């Protein structure tokens, strides 16, 4: 009998922020008011996803967030860019 070579499957690719957000928002709907979820969705779609949506979650570091906030701070009011 001939041995069958063992194939290693590729490690799973972490999801992008775009792919993750819809599920995250759905989970939030169970724990916060509908208006809060709508606000989260609006902020993500207007300010975060255009810049970070294509990034894999594991690549989004504190430094990436700081860069995004710095970028937004030069274009938006201080009320818009806050933690």
LUMZA-751956 format. One line per 10 residues: their letters; for each residue x, y, z of N, C-alpha, C, CB. Coordinates in steps of 0.05 Angstrom, whole numbers, plus 32768, in hexadecimal, padded with zeros to 4 digits. Glycine has a CB too. Example, Ala and Ser with C-alpha at 12.3 -4.5 7.8 and 13.67 -1.06 7.14 Angstrom:
BEGIN
as> 8108,7F8E,809C,80F6,7FA6,809C,8108,7FBE,809C,80E2,7FA7,80B5 ~ 8101,7FD3,808E,8111,7FEB,808F,8102,8001,809D,811A,7FF4,8072 .
//
This chain:
BEGIN
xxxxxxxxxx> 8011,7FE9,8000,8000,8000,8000,8012,8019,8000,7FED,8000,8018 ~ 800B,802D,7FF0,801A,8045,7FEE,8010,805A,8003,8019,8051,7FD2 ~ 8023,8067,8010,801B,807B,8024,8011,8094,8016,8033,8082,8036 ~ 7FFB,809E,8021,7FF0,80B7,8016,7FFD,80CE,8024,7FD0,80B7,801B ~ 8008,80E1,8014,8015,80F8,8021,8001,8108,8032,8022,810A,800C ~ 800B,8111,8048,7FFA,8122,805A,7FFB,813E,8050,8004,8120,8078 ~ 7FE4,814A,804E,7FE2,8166,8045,7FDB,8177,805E,7FCD,8169,802F ~ 7FE9,818C,8060,7FE3,819E,8076,7FD0,81B3,806B,7FFD,81AC,8082 ~ 7FBC,81B8,8079,7FAA,81CD,8071,7FB6,81E8,8079,7F8D,81CA,807D ~ 7FB0,81FB,8069,7FBB,8216,806F,7FAD,8220,8088,7FB6,822A,8057 .
xxxxxxxxxx> 7FBC,8230,8098,7FAF,823B,80B0,7F98,824D,80A7,7FC3,824A,80C1 ~ 7F83,824E,80B7,7F6D,8260,80B0,7F75,827D,80AE,7F56,825D,80C5 ~ 7F6A,828A,809A,7F70,82A6,8096,7F5E,82B6,80A9,7F6C,82AF,8078 ~ 7F69,82C8,80B8,7F57,82D8,80CA,7F45,82E9,80B9,7F68,82E9,80DE ~ 7F2D,82EE,80C3,7F1A,82FE,80B4,7F23,831C,80B2,7EFE,82FD,80C0 ~ 7F1A,8329,809E,7F1E,8346,809C,7F0B,8354,80AF,7F1C,8350,807F ~ 7F10,836D,80B5,7EFE,837C,80C5,7EE2,837E,80B8,7F09,8398,80CB ~ 7EE2,8382,809D,7EC9,8383,808E,7EB8,836A,8093,7ECE,8386,8070 ~ 7EC5,8353,8092,7EB7,8339,8095,7EAE,8335,80B2,7EC9,8322,808D ~ 7EBC,8340,80C4,7EB6,833C,80E1,7EA0,834E,80EB,7ECF,8340,80F1 .
xxxxxxxxxx> 7E9E,8366,80E0,7E8C,837B,80EB,7E6F,8373,80EC,7E8F,8394,80DB ~ 7E65,8367,80D7,7E48,8360,80D7,7E40,834D,80ED,7E40,8354,80BC ~ 7E50,8339,80F1,7E4B,8326,8107,7E4D,8334,8123,7E5D,830E,8106 ~ 7E62,8345,8125,7E66,8353,813E,7E4E,8365,8144,7E7F,8364,813D ~ 7E44,8373,8130,7E2D,8384,8134,7E14,8374,813B,7E27,8395,811B ~ 7E11,835D,812F,7DFA,834C,8135,7DFB,8342,8152,7DF9,8333,8122 ~ 7E13,833C,815C,7E16,8334,8178,7E11,834B,818B,7E32,8329,817D ~ 7E18,8363,8183,7E13,837B,8194,7DF5,8380,8196,7E21,8393,8189 ~ 7DE6,837A,8182,7DC9,837F,8182,7DBB,8371,8199,7DBC,8377,8168 ~ 7DC7,835B,81A2,7DBB,834C,81B8,7DC1,8358,81D3,7DC6,832F,81B8 .
xxxxxxxxxx> 7DD5,836A,81D5,7DDE,8374,81EF,7DDB,8392,81F3,7DFA,836C,81F4 ~ 7DD6,83A1,81DD,7DD3,83BE,81DF,7DBA,83C7,81D0,7DEC,83CD,81D4 ~ 7DB1,83DF,81D5,7D9A,83EA,81C7,7D9F,83EC,81A9,7D92,8405,81D3 ~ 7D89,83EC,819A,7D8B,83ED,817D,7D99,8406,8174,7D6E,83EB,8171 ~ 7D94,841C,8181,7DA0,8436,8179,7DBF,8434,817D,7D94,844D,818A ~ 7DC7,8427,8192,7DE4,8424,8197,7DF1,8414,8181,7DE9,8417,81B3 ~ 7DE4,83FE,8179,7DEE,83EE,8163,7DF0,83FE,814A,7DDD,83D5,815F ~ 7DDB,840E,8144,7DDB,841F,812C,7DF2,8433,812D,7DC0,842D,812A ~ 7DF7,843E,8144,7E0E,8451,8147,7E28,8443,8142,7E0E,845E,8163 ~ 7E2C,842B,814D,7E44,841C,8148,7E48,8417,812A,7E44,8401,8157 .
xxxxxxxxxx> 7E32,840E,811D,7E33,8408,8100,7E3B,8421,80F0,7E19,83FD,80F7 ~ 7E2F,8438,80F7,7E34,8451,80E9,7E51,8459,80EC,7E22,8467,80F4 ~ 7E5B,8458,8104,7E77,8460,8109,7E8A,844E,80FA,7E7E,8460,8127 ~ 7E85,8434,80FC,7E96,8421,80EE,7E96,8426,80D0,7E8D,8404,80F4 ~ 7E7F,8429,80C4,7E7D,842C,80A7,7E87,8447,809D,7E60,8428,809E ~ 7E84,845B,80AD,7E8D,8476,80A4,7EAA,847B,80A9,7E7D,848B,80B2 ~ 7EB5,8471,80BF,7ED0,8479,80C6,7EE5,8462,80C7,7ECF,8486,80E1 ~ 7EDC,844B,80CF,7EF0,8435,80D3,7EF3,8423,80BB,7EE7,8425,80EB ~ 7EDD,8418,80B1,7EDF,8405,809B,7EEB,8410,8082,7EC4,83FB,8095 ~ 7EE7,8429,807A,7EF5,8432,8062,7F14,8430,8064,7EED,844E,805C .
xxxxxxxxxx> 7F1E,8431,807C,7F3B,8431,8080,7F46,8415,8088,7F43,8445,8095 ~ 7F36,8407,8099,7F40,83EE,80A4,7F31,83D5,809B,7F40,83F0,80C2 ~ 7F1B,83D9,808D,7F09,83C2,8086,7F17,83AB,8079,7EF3,83CC,8075 ~ 7F2A,83B0,8067,7F37,839A,8058,7F4D,838D,8068,7F43,83A5,803F ~ 7F54,8398,8080,7F69,838C,8090,7F60,8373,809F,7F74,83A1,80A4 ~ 7F71,8360,80A2,7F6B,8349,80B3,7F6C,8351,80D0,7F80,8331,80AD ~ 7F5A,8346,80DF,7F57,834E,80FB,7F72,834C,810B,7F43,833C,8109 ~ 7F82,8338,8105,7F9B,8335,8113,7FB0,834A,810C,7FA7,831A,810E ~ 7FAB,8358,80F6,7FBD,836E,80ED,7FB5,8389,80F9,7FBE,836F,80CF ~ 7F9E,838B,8105,7F95,83A4,8110,7FA0,83A7,812D,7F76,83A6,8110 .
xxxxxxxxxx> 7FB5,83B6,812F,7FC3,83B9,8149,7FBC,83D5,8155,7FE1,83B7,8145 ~ 7FC5,83D9,816D,7FC2,83F3,817A,7FCE,8409,8168,7FCF,83F3,8196 ~ 7FE5,8404,815D,7FF2,8417,814B,7FE1,841F,8133,800D,840D,8142 ~ 7FD3,840B,8127,7FC2,8410,8110,7FAA,8422,8119,7FB7,83F5,8105 ~ 7F9F,841C,8130,7F89,842C,813B,7F92,8449,8140,7F7D,8420,8155 ~ 7FAA,844C,814C,7FB4,8467,8151,7FB8,8476,8137,7FCF,8465,8160 ~ 7FC3,8468,8122,7FC6,8475,8108,7FAC,847E,80FC,7FD5,8462,80F4 ~ 7F97,846D,80FF,7F7D,8474,80F5,7F72,848D,8104,7F69,845C,80F8 ~ 7F74,848D,811E,7F6B,84A4,812E,7F7A,84BD,8126,7F6E,849E,814C ~ 7F94,84BB,8122,7FA4,84D2,811A,7F9B,84DC,80FF,7FC2,84CB,8119 .
xxxxxxxxxx> 7F96,84CA,80ED,7F8C,84D1,80D2,7F71,84DF,80D3,7F8A,84B8,80C0 ~ 7F5F,84D4,80E3,7F44,84E0,80E5,7F45,84FA,80F3,7F31,84CD,80F4 ~ 7F58,84FD,8107,7F5A,8516,8116,7F61,852E,8104,7F6E,8513,812C ~ 7F6F,8528,80EE,7F77,853E,80DC,7F60,8546,80C9,7F90,8536,80CB ~ 7F4B,8535,80C8,7F36,853A,80B5,7F1A,853E,80C2,7F34,8523,80A2 ~ 7F17,8537,80DB,7EFE,8538,80E8,7F00,8549,8101,7EF3,851C,80F0 ~ 7EE9,8550,810C,7EE9,8560,8125,7EF2,854F,813C,7ECD,856D,812A ~ 7EFC,855C,8152,7F03,854D,816A,7EEC,853D,8176,7F0F,8560,817E ~ 7ED4,8547,8172,7EBC,8538,817C,7EB8,851E,816D,7EA3,8549,8179 ~ 7EC0,851D,8154,7EBD,8505,8144,7ED3,84F1,814B,7EBF,850B,8126 .
xxx> 7EEB,84FA,8150,7F02,84E8,8155,7F07,84E8,8173,7F1B,84F1,8144 ~ 7EFC,84D4,8180,7F01,84D2,819D,7EFE,84B4,81A4,7EED,84E3,81AD ~ 7F0B,84AD,81B9,7F09,8491,81C2,7EF1,848D,81D4,7F22,8488,81D1 .
//
